[in-house]
Amino acid sequence: MHPTPDSSLPQITFKRPLVNLWTAVAALDRSSYEVLALIEEGRLRFAWNIALRGDGQRDVRILTQSLFEFQNNQAAPSISADEDFQRAVKLIFPAVSHTRGVATVRAATIYKKFSVSSCHVLSLAEQGTLRLLAGTVQRPGPDGSPQIEFNSVVEFLARRRMV
């Protein structure tokens, strides 16, 4: 049996802005060590370790736009590092709500964007890494997902960026 040429593989579209390390391994046809090296070299420009504090593990998420840019040999845009980071945040969270004058995002939105369990996001909040909006509670049913202060999400992404 002969291997199939790469061009015969189906192209896929990602529906979420972040993918885990193993998805990047498959998309780039590289080992996990090679993908991590691409992150450390800045060739995959936006990646984060979203692991819970103290578990000693890495839980890598890579911006799908970074995979696209790498696969297509696209250079980084000619903008400041801060503008570039804000652009990446906007790709992950294109819309933010305001509750009582504070920019917020629901925990359910975060766990979908990060491709993690709801428990992971709530644990990040319990650790103080993400801040619940004062007075918000988690409850079952529609709109039961607690509000997280968006600024704490941006701070988390800034602290956990891998380079």
Contacts in CASP RR format, 6 or more apart in sequence:
PFRMAT RR
TARGET T0000
AUTHOR 0000-0000-0000
METHOD contacts of the structure
MODEL  1
MHPTPDSSLPQITFKRPLVNLWTAVAALDRSSYEVLALIEEGRLRFAWNI
ALRGDGQRDVRILTQSLFEFQNNQAAPSISADEDFQRAVKLIFPAVSHTR
GVATVRAATIYKKFSVSSCHVLSLAEQGTLRLLAGTVQRPGPDGSPQIEF
NSVVEFLARRRMV
6 29 0 8 1.000
14 64 0 8 1.000
16 64 0 8 1.000
16 112 0 8 1.000
16 113 0 8 1.000
16 115 0 8 1.000
17 63 0 8 1.000
17 64 0 8 1.000
17 65 0 8 1.000
17 91 0 8 1.000
17 92 0 8 1.000
17 113 0 8 1.000
18 48 0 8 1.000
18 61 0 8 1.000
18 62 0 8 1.000
18 63 0 8 1.000
18 64 0 8 1.000
18 92 0 8 1.000
18 113 0 8 1.000
18 114 0 8 1.000
18 115 0 8 1.000
19 27 0 8 1.000
19 61 0 8 1.000
19 62 0 8 1.000
19 64 0 8 1.000
19 67 0 8 1.000
19 115 0 8 1.000
20 59 0 8 1.000
20 60 0 8 1.000
20 61 0 8 1.000
20 62 0 8 1.000
20 115 0 8 1.000
21 32 0 8 1.000
21 35 0 8 1.000
21 36 0 8 1.000
21 58 0 8 1.000
21 60 0 8 1.000
21 62 0 8 1.000
22 32 0 8 1.000
23 62 0 8 1.000
24 30 0 8 1.000
24 35 0 8 1.000
24 44 0 8 1.000
24 62 0 8 1.000
24 67 0 8 1.000
25 31 0 8 1.000
25 32 0 8 1.000
25 35 0 8 1.000
27 67 0 8 1.000
27 71 0 8 1.000
28 34 0 8 1.000
28 35 0 8 1.000
28 38 0 8 1.000
28 67 0 8 1.000
28 70 0 8 1.000
28 71 0 8 1.000
30 38 0 8 1.000
35 44 0 8 1.000
35 62 0 8 1.000
36 60 0 8 1.000
38 44 0 8 1.000
38 70 0 8 1.000
39 47 0 8 1.000
39 60 0 8 1.000
39 62 0 8 1.000
39 162 0 8 1.000
39 163 0 8 1.000
40 162 0 8 1.000
40 163 0 8 1.000
42 163 0 8 1.000
43 70 0 8 1.000
44 62 0 8 1.000
44 66 0 8 1.000
44 67 0 8 1.000
44 70 0 8 1.000
45 63 0 8 1.000
45 66 0 8 1.000
45 69 0 8 1.000
45 76 0 8 1.000
45 84 0 8 1.000
45 88 0 8 1.000
46 62 0 8 1.000
46 63 0 8 1.000
46 65 0 8 1.000
46 66 0 8 1.000
46 88 0 8 1.000
46 161 0 8 1.000
47 60 0 8 1.000
47 61 0 8 1.000
47 62 0 8 1.000
47 63 0 8 1.000
47 66 0 8 1.000
47 161 0 8 1.000
47 162 0 8 1.000
48 60 0 8 1.000
48 61 0 8 1.000
48 157 0 8 1.000
48 160 0 8 1.000
48 161 0 8 1.000
48 162 0 8 1.000
49 58 0 8 1.000
49 59 0 8 1.000
49 60 0 8 1.000
49 160 0 8 1.000
49 162 0 8 1.000
50 59 0 8 1.000
50 60 0 8 1.000
50 61 0 8 1.000
50 114 0 8 1.000
50 116 0 8 1.000
50 120 0 8 1.000
50 124 0 8 1.000
50 156 0 8 1.000
50 160 0 8 1.000
51 57 0 8 1.000
51 58 0 8 1.000
51 59 0 8 1.000
52 59 0 8 1.000
52 120 0 8 1.000
52 123 0 8 1.000
52 124 0 8 1.000
52 127 0 8 1.000
53 127 0 8 1.000
53 129 0 8 1.000
59 116 0 8 1.000
60 162 0 8 1.000
61 114 0 8 1.000
61 115 0 8 1.000
63 88 0 8 1.000
63 91 0 8 1.000
63 92 0 8 1.000
65 88 0 8 1.000
65 91 0 8 1.000
68 74 0 8 1.000
69 76 0 8 1.000
76 84 0 8 1.000
77 84 0 8 1.000
77 87 0 8 1.000
79 87 0 8 1.000
85 157 0 8 1.000
85 158 0 8 1.000
85 161 0 8 1.000
88 157 0 8 1.000
89 154 0 8 1.000
89 157 0 8 1.000
92 113 0 8 1.000
92 157 0 8 1.000
93 105 0 8 1.000
93 109 0 8 1.000
93 113 0 8 1.000
93 150 0 8 1.000
93 153 0 8 1.000
96 103 0 8 1.000
96 104 0 8 1.000
96 105 0 8 1.000
96 150 0 8 1.000
97 103 0 8 1.000
97 104 0 8 1.000
97 105 0 8 1.000
97 106 0 8 1.000
97 147 0 8 1.000
98 104 0 8 1.000
99 133 0 8 1.000
99 136 0 8 1.000
99 147 0 8 1.000
100 133 0 8 1.000
102 133 0 8 1.000
102 149 0 8 1.000
102 150 0 8 1.000
103 149 0 8 1.000
103 150 0 8 1.000
103 151 0 8 1.000
104 133 0 8 1.000
104 147 0 8 1.000
104 148 0 8 1.000
104 149 0 8 1.000
104 150 0 8 1.000
105 147 0 8 1.000
105 148 0 8 1.000
105 150 0 8 1.000
105 153 0 8 1.000
106 145 0 8 1.000
106 146 0 8 1.000
106 147 0 8 1.000
106 148 0 8 1.000
107 118 0 8 1.000
107 121 0 8 1.000
107 122 0 8 1.000
107 125 0 8 1.000
107 138 0 8 1.000
107 145 0 8 1.000
107 146 0 8 1.000
107 147 0 8 1.000
107 148 0 8 1.000
108 118 0 8 1.000
108 145 0 8 1.000
109 145 0 8 1.000
110 121 0 8 1.000
110 130 0 8 1.000
110 148 0 8 1.000
110 153 0 8 1.000
111 117 0 8 1.000
111 118 0 8 1.000
111 120 0 8 1.000
111 121 0 8 1.000
114 120 0 8 1.000
114 121 0 8 1.000
118 145 0 8 1.000
121 130 0 8 1.000
121 148 0 8 1.000
122 138 0 8 1.000
122 146 0 8 1.000
124 130 0 8 1.000
124 156 0 8 1.000
125 131 0 8 1.000
125 132 0 8 1.000
125 146 0 8 1.000
125 148 0 8 1.000
129 152 0 8 1.000
129 156 0 8 1.000
130 148 0 8 1.000
130 149 0 8 1.000
130 152 0 8 1.000
130 153 0 8 1.000
130 156 0 8 1.000
131 148 0 8 1.000
131 149 0 8 1.000
131 151 0 8 1.000
131 152 0 8 1.000
132 146 0 8 1.000
132 147 0 8 1.000
132 148 0 8 1.000
132 149 0 8 1.000
133 146 0 8 1.000
133 147 0 8 1.000
133 148 0 8 1.000
133 149 0 8 1.000
136 146 0 8 1.000
136 147 0 8 1.000
137 146 0 8 1.000
138 144 0 8 1.000
138 145 0 8 1.000
138 146 0 8 1.000
END
